[in-house]
Amino acid sequence: MARKERRVTIEDVAREAGVSPMTVSRVVNNTGRISDRTRRHVQDVISRMDYRPSRAARTLVTRQTKMIAIVVPDITNPYFAEILQGAEDVAWAHGYGVLLSNTNERPAREEAVLSQIEETTADGLIVCASRLADDVLLPLIAKRRAVVLINREGQDRFASVVRSRYGFGYRAVRAARYLVGLGRRRIGYLLLQRGGVRSNLGMFVQAMNDLAAETNPDWYRTSLPTWESGYEAARGLLADHPELDAVVGGNDLVALGTMRAAIELGRRIPDDLALIGGDDILMAREVTPALTTFSVPKFEMGAAATRLLLDQLGGDARYQEYLYDEEMIVRASTG
């Protein structure tokens, strides 16, 4: 059995360099006053001996972990995966690692995760599309030094990355106007079931009323933001209401689940049923018919959130927002 090599310690480096362990620590953490000659000499020894400082020890000295924690509801959703890519790229470019927590769309799990992440675990926290109500979320993050919220208004307290126009209701209004303009009159809506986010159903119904289009409470149902939930909700909705000539899904995964349900029920898209989603994930472009949806700058949202977080860690305590726009992308699912 091969013998495991002993890890090089700070004492080993100090002994080889002929200096004290404190001097090595100051070189590693770039603290204290040390001559350039001594610093270069110690750095050469560190390189030659392949010394890697203990992260825990460095944190005790600098009070920095050089880690960012990111909490997302569903890592299997490509929407969040693209946000994470943007966040991680900026973090790594500035010398930070990323700790990822996936809550599987479970508010209780999100609450537990946010309770467990401490300052000794990560310097800053990005919470993406929280499923918690304000009275639960805000106390959990209030004492942290640096926090950024994605798709959640910061209430002038926490930096945020949010839609620039009308929040989540903007899509619903645009979708209603577009579908009615195509001659669709009986439109179903699968509202995303998410804690802490105000319902946009009211804006959708108001838009339909303004357009003199039909409305019916039985045409509106809730769905988790997943393909499976969208499929189940849509199958029930379409089976119960064959009169529907269009459906708006709360996001692309829900709309894609609706597409499968509609096809299984013999509905032709877009001839019998027009379909709109949201977020413009890759699959929305690849399915047949391709899905009409809303483009969202997902990568840049993650990158912007990390930049806002780094500003805070650098001492900028001003309230900041990154506002992004959405654009409807018309494809074959609406004709």
Residue pairs with C-beta under 8 A, 6 or more apart in sequence:
7 52
8 49
8 50
8 51
8 52
9 51
10 21
10 24
10 25
10 28
10 51
10 53
10 57
11 21
12 49
12 51
13 24
13 42
13 45
13 46
13 49
13 51
14 20
14 21
14 23
14 24
16 45
16 49
17 23
17 24
17 41
17 42
17 45
19 38
19 42
23 34
23 38
23 42
24 42
24 46
25 31
25 61
26 32
26 34
27 34
27 38
27 39
27 42
27 43
27 46
28 46
28 53
28 58
29 58
29 61
29 62
31 61
31 62
34 42
45 51
55 65
55 66
58 64
59 65
59 120
64 123
65 120
65 121
65 122
65 123
66 95
66 96
66 97
66 123
67 96
67 97
67 98
67 99
67 121
67 122
67 123
68 87
68 91
68 96
68 97
68 98
68 99
68 122
68 123
68 124
68 125
68 126
68 306
68 309
69 98
69 99
69 100
69 101
69 117
69 121
69 122
69 124
69 125
69 126
70 84
70 87
70 98
70 99
70 100
70 101
70 125
70 126
70 128
71 101
71 103
71 110
71 113
71 114
71 117
71 125
71 126
71 127
71 128
71 130
72 80
72 83
72 84
72 100
72 101
72 102
72 103
72 128
72 129
73 80
73 102
73 103
73 104
73 105
73 110
73 128
73 129
73 130
73 131
73 225
74 80
74 102
74 103
74 104
74 105
74 225
74 226
75 81
75 84
75 100
75 102
77 225
77 226
77 251
77 253
77 281
78 281
78 282
78 283
79 251
79 252
79 253
79 279
79 281
79 296
79 298
80 128
80 129
82 281
82 298
82 299
82 302
83 128
83 150
83 298
83 299
83 301
83 302
83 305
84 98
84 100
84 302
85 299
85 302
86 298
86 299
86 300
86 301
86 302
86 303
86 304
86 305
86 306
87 98
87 126
87 302
87 303
87 305
87 306
88 98
88 302
88 306
89 302
89 303
90 302
90 303
90 306
90 307
90 310
91 97
91 98
91 306
92 98
94 306
94 310
96 123
96 306
96 310
99 117
99 121
99 122
101 113
101 117
103 109
103 110
103 113
103 131
105 131
105 224
105 225
105 226
106 131
107 131
107 132
107 136
107 195
110 130
110 131
110 132
111 132
111 136
111 140
114 125
114 127
114 132
114 137
114 140
114 141
115 140
117 125
119 144
119 145
123 145
123 146
123 313
124 144
124 145
124 146
124 147
124 148
124 309
124 310
124 312
124 313
125 141
125 144
125 146
125 147
125 148
125 309
126 147
126 148
126 149
126 150
126 305
126 306
126 309
127 137
127 141
127 147
127 148
127 149
127 150
127 152
128 150
128 151
128 305
129 150
129 151
129 152
129 194
130 137
130 149
130 152
130 195
130 196
131 194
131 195
131 196
132 140
132 195
132 196
133 195
133 196
134 155
134 196
136 196
137 152
137 196
138 155
138 157
141 147
141 158
142 157
145 312
145 313
146 309
146 312
146 313
147 158
147 159
147 309
147 312
148 158
148 159
148 160
148 161
148 305
148 306
148 308
148 309
148 312
149 158
149 159
149 160
149 161
149 162
150 160
150 161
150 162
150 301
150 302
150 305
151 161
151 162
151 163
151 197
152 160
152 162
152 196
152 197
153 160
153 162
153 167
154 160
154 162
154 319
154 321
156 319
157 319
158 319
159 308
159 309
159 311
159 312
159 319
159 320
159 321
160 321
160 322
161 301
161 304
161 305
161 308
161 321
161 322
161 324
162 321
162 322
162 323
162 324
163 170
163 323
163 324
163 325
163 326
164 323
164 324
164 325
165 325
165 326
166 173
166 203
167 198
167 200
168 197
168 198
168 200
169 200
169 202
169 203
169 204
170 326
171 200
171 248
171 278
171 294
171 326
172 189
172 200
172 201
172 203
172 204
172 207
172 248
173 203
173 204
173 207
174 294
174 328
175 204
175 248
175 276
175 328
176 187
176 204
176 207
176 208
176 211
176 213
176 248
177 207
177 211
178 276
178 328
178 330
178 334
179 187
179 246
179 248
179 274
179 276
179 334
180 187
180 208
180 211
180 213
182 246
182 274
182 334
182 335
184 245
184 246
184 274
185 213
185 214
185 245
186 214
186 216
186 219
186 241
186 243
186 244
186 245
186 246
187 208
187 213
187 219
187 244
187 245
187 246
187 247
187 248
188 219
188 220
188 221
188 237
188 238
188 241
188 244
188 246
188 247
188 248
189 201
189 204
189 219
189 220
189 221
189 247
189 248
190 220
190 221
190 222
190 223
190 230
190 233
190 234
190 237
190 247
190 248
190 249
190 250
190 254
190 255
190 258
191 199
191 200
191 201
191 220
191 221
191 222
191 223
191 250
192 222
192 223
192 224
192 225
192 250
192 251
192 254
193 222
193 223
193 224
193 225
193 229
194 225
201 220
204 220
204 248
205 215
205 220
208 214
208 215
209 215
218 240
218 241
219 237
219 241
219 244
221 233
221 236
221 237
222 233
223 229
223 230
223 232
223 233
223 234
223 249
223 250
223 254
223 257
224 230
225 250
225 251
225 253
225 254
226 253
226 254
226 257
227 253
227 254
227 256
227 257
228 257
229 254
229 257
230 249
230 250
230 253
230 254
230 255
230 256
230 257
230 258
231 257
231 258
231 260
231 261
232 257
232 261
233 254
233 257
233 258
234 247
234 249
234 254
234 257
234 258
234 261
234 262
235 261
235 264
235 265
237 244
237 247
238 244
238 247
238 258
238 261
238 262
238 265
238 267
238 273
239 265
244 273
245 272
245 273
245 274
246 273
246 274
246 275
246 276
246 334
247 255
247 258
247 262
247 273
247 274
247 275
247 276
248 255
248 276
249 255
249 256
249 257
249 258
249 275
249 276
249 277
249 278
250 278
251 277
251 278
251 279
252 277
252 278
252 279
252 280
252 281
252 283
252 284
252 291
252 293
253 277
253 281
254 277
255 275
255 276
255 277
255 278
255 284
255 291
255 293
255 333
256 277
256 283
256 284
256 287
256 291
258 275
259 269
259 275
259 287
259 291
259 333
262 269
262 272
262 273
262 275
263 269
267 273
269 275
269 289
269 333
270 289
270 332
270 333
270 334
270 335
271 335
274 292
274 333
274 334
274 335
275 291
275 292
275 333
275 334
276 291
276 292
276 293
276 333
276 334
277 284
277 291
277 292
277 293
277 294
278 293
278 294
278 296
279 293
279 294
279 296
279 298
280 293
280 294
280 295
280 296
280 329
284 290
284 291
284 293
284 331
285 291
285 331
288 332
289 331
289 332
289 333
290 331
290 332
290 333
291 331
291 333
292 328
292 329
292 330
292 331
292 332
292 333
292 334
293 328
293 329
293 331
294 326
294 327
294 328
294 329
295 326
295 327
295 328
295 329
296 324
296 326
297 324
300 324
301 322
301 324
304 322
304 324
305 322
308 320
308 322
311 320
